[in-house]
């Protein structure tokens, strides 16, 4: 399984995304049961559904998002799989109590004004003893990931406007960023037992967020660079893509085996919790 995950993510240009995605996928292993019912809250265009379908083909996956355009893209990409896509609100999930064995939610809670309701809903629809795998961005993020906001926040206490998503950096469409303690406390208060915490990505390219998402994502979505989309992970590399990957990986290699403390700067928290 670990080798399969590595193969599927080895062409991902954003190493911070690849690092947290690897942790999410590894922690979806269901143990002795083998099969599992998984809910993805805030599935976007369905990238995790593509990966789960390949790594855990025996899982039953339901994916929810508020954005109907994203869901249409996801359905067209995964029409031949068993994944069920539904439009829904994370704070009012359209499911009964205890329907799922596991729930994942990646880079979603920071967008929700009342994240407590979303955490409650995830707890409600998971079985007792079920698992949650959650990722969020961190308040104490690395300087080089987003230098403009890092400097602004420390000098003025403010950041770039969240609605200008292509320039807002780490604050793009975000209501908040999290400290590790805040995230743990929020889950513990809603009946979860936090079992694992992973701290991801300290070293990165200068202005990494700008290059990957303000520039790169826009070009991909305009159709200018289809081979650079993370959804095309089975396509053959171009020479330029190989060169970019080589440079990016050289920088990211410094994160391998790095032991980060709670007070160090890092980009993402990956939290694994069990419903009590």
C-alpha positions in Angstrom: 0.0 0.0 0.0 2.7 2.5 0.9 4.5 2.0 -2.4 1.2 2.5 -4.3 0.6 5.8 -2.5 4.2 6.9 -3.3 3.7 6.1 -7.0 0.4 8.0 -7.2 1.8 11.1 -5.6 5.3 11.1 -7.1 4.4 13.5 -9.9 2.7 16.0 -7.6 4.3 19.4 -8.0 3.4 20.8 -4.6 5.4 18.7 -2.1 3.4 20.1 0.8 0.2 18.8 -0.7 1.9 15.4 -1.5 3.2 15.1 2.1 -0.2 15.7 3.8 -2.1 13.6 1.2 0.3 10.6 1.9 -0.5 10.9 5.6 -4.3 11.1 4.9 -4.2 8.0 2.7 -2.0 6.0 5.0 -4.3 6.7 7.9 -7.4 5.5 6.1 -6.3 1.9 6.5 -9.2 0.0 8.0 -7.3 -2.6 9.9 -8.7 -6.2 10.2 -12.1 -5.2 8.8 -10.7 -4.6 5.3 -13.7 -2.8 3.9 -15.0 0.5 5.2 -17.6 3.2 4.5 -15.8 6.5 4.1 -17.2 10.1 3.9 -15.2 12.9 2.4 -16.5 16.3 3.6 -15.5 19.1 1.2 -14.3 16.8 -1.6 -13.8 19.6 -4.2 -13.0 18.1 -7.6 -12.6 14.6 -6.2 -8.8 14.2 -6.1 -8.9 12.1 -2.9 -11.7 10.0 -4.4 -9.4 9.2 -7.4 -6.7 8.0 -5.1 -8.9 6.1 -2.6 -10.5 4.3 -5.6 -7.1 3.0 -6.6 -5.6 2.3 -3.2 -8.7 1.0 -1.4 -11.0 -0.3 -4.2 -13.0 -2.3 -1.7 -14.1 0.9 0.2 -17.5 2.5 -0.3 -16.9 6.2 -0.6 -19.4 9.1 -0.4 -18.1 12.6 -1.2 -19.9 15.9 -0.3 -19.3 19.5 -1.4 -21.3 22.7 -1.6 -19.9 23.6 -4.9 -22.0 22.1 -7.7 -19.4 23.0 -10.4 -16.7 21.1 -8.5 -19.0 18.1 -8.1 -19.7 18.0 -11.9 -16.0 17.9 -12.6 -15.6 15.1 -10.0 -18.4 13.1 -11.4 -17.1 13.3 -15.0 -13.6 12.3 -13.8 -14.8 9.3 -11.7 -17.9 8.2 -13.6 -16.7 4.6 -13.7 -16.1 4.2 -10.0 -18.3 3.4 -7.0 -17.9 6.9 -5.5 -21.2 8.7 -4.7 -21.0 12.5 -5.0 -23.6 14.6 -3.2 -24.2 18.3 -2.8 -24.3 19.2 0.9 -23.3 21.6 3.7 -20.6 20.4 6.1 -22.6 22.0 9.0 -25.8 20.1 8.0 -24.7 16.8 6.5 -27.5 14.9 4.8 -26.9 11.5 6.5 -28.2 9.6 9.5 -26.3 9.0 12.8 -23.4 6.6 12.6 -23.6 5.8 8.9 -19.8 5.8 8.2 -16.7 4.1 9.5 -14.4 7.0 8.7 -14.6 10.6 7.7 -11.9 12.7 6.0 -11.9 16.5 5.6 -8.9 18.1 4.0 -8.3 21.9 4.0 -12.0 22.6 4.7 -12.5 23.7 8.3 -10.6 26.9 7.8 -13.2 28.0 5.3 -16.2 27.5 7.6 -17.3 30.3 9.9 -18.7 28.0 12.6 -16.2 25.1 12.4 -17.6 23.7 15.6 -20.8 22.7 13.8 -18.9 20.9 11.1 -16.9 19.0 13.7 -20.1 18.0 15.5 -21.7 16.8 12.2 -18.7 14.7 11.4 -18.9 13.2 14.9 -22.6 12.5 14.5 -22.4 10.6 11.2 -19.5 8.4 12.2 -19.9 5.2 14.1 -18.7 4.9 17.7 -15.0 4.0 17.5 -14.9 5.4 14.0 -12.1 7.5 12.7 -11.6 11.1 11.5 -8.6 12.2 9.4 -8.4 16.0 9.1 -6.0 18.5 7.7 -5.8 22.3 8.2 -3.3 25.1 7.6 -1.3 26.4 10.6 -1.0 30.0 12.0 2.7 29.7 12.5 3.4 28.9 8.8 6.9 29.1 7.2 8.1 32.5 6.1 9.0 31.4 2.6 5.6 29.9 1.9 3.9 33.3 2.0 6.4 36.1 2.8 3.9 39.0 2.1 1.4 37.8 4.7 4.0 36.7 7.1 5.5 40.2 7.2 2.1 42.0 7.2 0.8 40.0 10.1 3.8 40.6 12.3 4.1 44.3 11.5 0.4 45.3 11.4 -1.6 42.3 12.7 -3.4 42.1 9.3 -3.1 40.1 6.1 -4.1 40.5 2.5 -7.8 40.4 1.7 -9.2 36.9 1.7 -11.5 37.5 -1.2 -8.6 38.1 -3.7 -7.8 34.4 -3.6 -5.1 34.5 -6.2 -3.1 37.1 -4.2 -4.3 36.3 -0.7 -1.7 33.6 -0.2 -2.3 31.3 2.8 -5.4 33.4 3.6 -7.2 32.7 0.3 -10.9 32.2 1.2 -9.9 31.4 4.8 -11.8 32.4 7.9 -9.0 31.3 10.2 -5.7 29.4 10.5 -5.1 27.0 13.4 -2.7 26.4 16.2 -2.2 22.8 17.1 -3.7 23.3 20.5 -6.8 25.0 19.1 -7.5 22.1 16.7 -7.0 19.5 19.4 -9.3 21.3 21.8 -12.1 21.7 19.3 -12.1 18.0 18.4 -11.9 16.9 22.1 -14.8 19.2 23.0 -17.0 17.5 20.5 -16.5 13.9 21.6 -13.3 12.9 19.7 -10.2 11.4 21.1 -7.2 12.7 19.3 -4.8 9.8 18.6 -2.2 11.2 16.2 -0.9 14.6 15.2 1.5 15.1 12.3 3.3 18.4 11.5 4.0 18.9 7.8 6.4 20.9 5.8 8.9 23.5 7.2 11.2 24.0 4.2 9.7 25.2 0.9 10.5 27.3 -2.2 10.4 31.1 -1.8 6.8 32.3 -2.4 5.7 28.7 -2.8 2.0 29.5 -2.4 2.1 32.2 -5.1 3.9 30.0 -7.7 1.8 26.9 -7.0 -1.7 28.4 -6.6 -1.8 32.1 -7.7 0.1 31.3 -11.0 0.1 27.5 -11.5 -3.5 26.8 -10.5 -4.8 29.6 -12.7 -2.8 28.4 -15.7 -4.0 24.8 -15.3 -7.7 25.9 -14.9 -7.5 28.1 -18.0 -6.3 25.0 -19.9 -2.8 26.3 -20.6 -0.9 23.6 -18.8 -3.0 20.4 -18.7 -0.1 18.2 -17.9 0.6 20.1 -14.7 -2.8 19.3 -13.2 -2.6 17.0 -10.2 -5.5 15.0 -11.7 -3.3 13.9 -14.6 -0.9 11.9 -12.4 -0.7 9.0 -14.9 0.5 11.2 -17.8 4.0 11.1 -19.1 6.3 14.0 -17.9 7.6 16.7 -20.1 11.2 17.8 -19.9 10.2 21.1 -18.3 8.0 19.3 -15.7 10.9 17.0 -14.9 13.2 19.9 -14.4 10.7 21.7 -12.1 10.1 18.5 -10.1 13.9 18.1 -9.7 14.3 21.6 -8.2 11.2 21.4 -6.0 12.2 18.0 -4.6 15.7 19.2 -3.9 14.3 21.9 -1.5 11.6 19.6 -0.1 14.2 16.9 0.7 15.2 18.9 3.8 11.7 18.0 5.3 12.4 14.3 5.3 12.9 13.0 8.8 12.6 16.5 10.2 11.2 16.4 13.8 9.1 19.6 14.2 7.9 20.8 17.6 4.6 22.5 18.3 6.3 25.9 18.4 8.2 25.5 15.1 6.8 26.9 11.9 5.1 24.4 9.6 2.4 24.5 7.0 -0.2 21.8 7.9 -1.5 19.8 10.7 -2.8 16.3 10.0 -5.0 15.1 12.9 -6.3 11.6 13.4 -9.1 11.1 15.9 -11.4 8.4 17.2 -15.1 8.9 18.1 -15.7 8.1 21.7 
